[in-house]
Amino acid sequence: RPTDPGFIPTAYATGVVVDRQGLILTAYHVLGEESDYYVTTCDRRVFLATVRGADPRSDLAVLAVQATDLEPITFGDAATLRKGQFAVALGNPYAIARDGQVSASWGIVANLCRKAPPEVDEVDPRGKSTLHHFGTLIQTDAKLNLGTSGGPLLDLRGEMVGLTTSLAAVAGYEQSAGYAFPVDDTFRRVLDALKRGREVEYGYLGISLEN
């Protein structure tokens, strides 16, 4: 069973506690259709989780578990980051953190305002568009293997400045380039809506041409 220590899931990712009342932030792209979700905390408790809110445009999602004593992470400000700054990434590579003890990797902030690579599928061969295709991502050389999506990127004060995504990690073809969604005003606005279970609203400009 998923609650047993020896259970190996078919899919896995990382999450961050964002509220004492059992709210867990992760990446939207790790969610699966008709899936059951389980969250293991650092004290080895296992909870069945439900999706509180999900937003494909920002690639963020919030899960809810039945807990009232979780310790939320402290947010920093990605606007203060500079290239060459040291950073630490926490994650669950290859489901190795099934006991709740995340693995750490470290590196530097390699660049800022990077564009996400296209996520091509059968429906849209050009790739799905997200906010991060316009150049929002933090690039880091901290190792981000499969399963680390949804984990925190920390500065040396232990504050979360980004939420990691393994966009560059494909099984057997891991690269040194990893990415993270920056903790900025947009991130906080999206997170606030998802925590309340609401759809995230965006503004769009529609233009049509005439002869």
SULMOSUL-V17282 format. One record per residue. N is the residue number from 1. SS is DSSP state (H for helix, E for strand, C for the rest). PHI is phi as a letter, one per 30 degrees, with the letter a starting at -180 (* if undefined). Layout:
# SULMOSUL-V17282
N;SS;PHI
N;SS;PHI
This chain:
# SULMOSUL-V17282
1;C;*
2;C;e
3;C;d
4;C;d
5;C;d
6;C;d
7;C;d
8;C;c
9;C;d
10;C;d
11;C;b
12;C;a
13;C;a
14;C;b
15;C;b
16;E;b
17;E;d
18;E;b
19;E;a
20;C;d
21;C;d
22;C;i
23;E;c
24;E;b
25;E;c
26;E;b
27;E;d
28;H;d
29;H;d
30;H;d
31;C;d
32;C;b
33;C;d
34;C;h
35;C;c
36;C;c
37;E;c
38;E;b
39;E;c
40;E;c
41;C;d
42;C;d
43;C;c
44;C;i
45;C;d
46;E;c
47;E;b
48;E;d
49;E;c
50;E;b
51;E;d
52;E;d
53;E;a
54;E;b
55;E;b
56;C;d
57;C;d
58;C;c
59;C;i
60;E;b
61;E;b
62;E;b
63;E;c
64;E;b
65;C;b
66;C;d
67;C;b
68;C;b
69;C;b
70;C;d
71;C;c
72;C;d
73;C;d
74;C;c
75;E;d
76;C;c
77;C;b
78;H;d
79;H;d
80;H;d
81;C;d
82;C;b
83;C;d
84;C;j
85;C;d
86;E;d
87;E;b
88;E;b
89;E;c
90;E;c
91;E;a
92;C;b
93;H;d
94;H;h
95;H;i
96;C;d
97;C;c
98;C;d
99;C;d
100;C;i
101;C;c
102;C;d
103;E;c
104;E;c
105;E;b
106;E;b
107;E;a
108;E;b
109;E;d
110;E;d
111;E;a
112;E;b
113;E;h
114;E;d
115;C;d
116;C;d
117;C;d
118;C;d
119;E;c
120;C;d
121;C;b
122;C;d
123;C;d
124;C;b
125;C;d
126;C;d
127;C;j
128;E;d
129;C;c
130;C;b
131;H;e
132;H;d
133;H;d
134;H;c
135;C;j
136;C;b
137;E;d
138;E;d
139;E;c
140;E;b
141;C;c
142;C;d
143;C;d
144;C;b
145;C;d
146;C;e
147;C;j
148;C;c
149;C;e
150;C;j
151;C;c
152;E;d
153;E;c
154;E;c
155;C;d
156;C;d
157;C;c
158;C;i
159;C;c
160;E;d
161;E;c
162;E;a
163;E;c
164;E;d
165;E;b
166;C;c
167;C;d
168;C;c
169;C;c
170;C;c
171;C;e
172;C;i
173;C;b
174;C;d
175;C;c
176;C;d
177;C;d
178;E;c
179;E;b
180;E;b
181;E;d
182;E;d
183;C;d
184;C;b
185;H;d
186;H;d
187;H;e
188;H;d
189;H;d
190;H;d
191;H;d
192;H;d
193;H;d
194;H;d
195;H;d
196;C;c
197;C;i
198;C;c
199;C;d
200;C;d
201;C;c
202;C;b
203;C;c
204;C;b
205;C;c
206;C;c
207;C;b
208;C;b
209;C;c
210;C;b
211;C;d
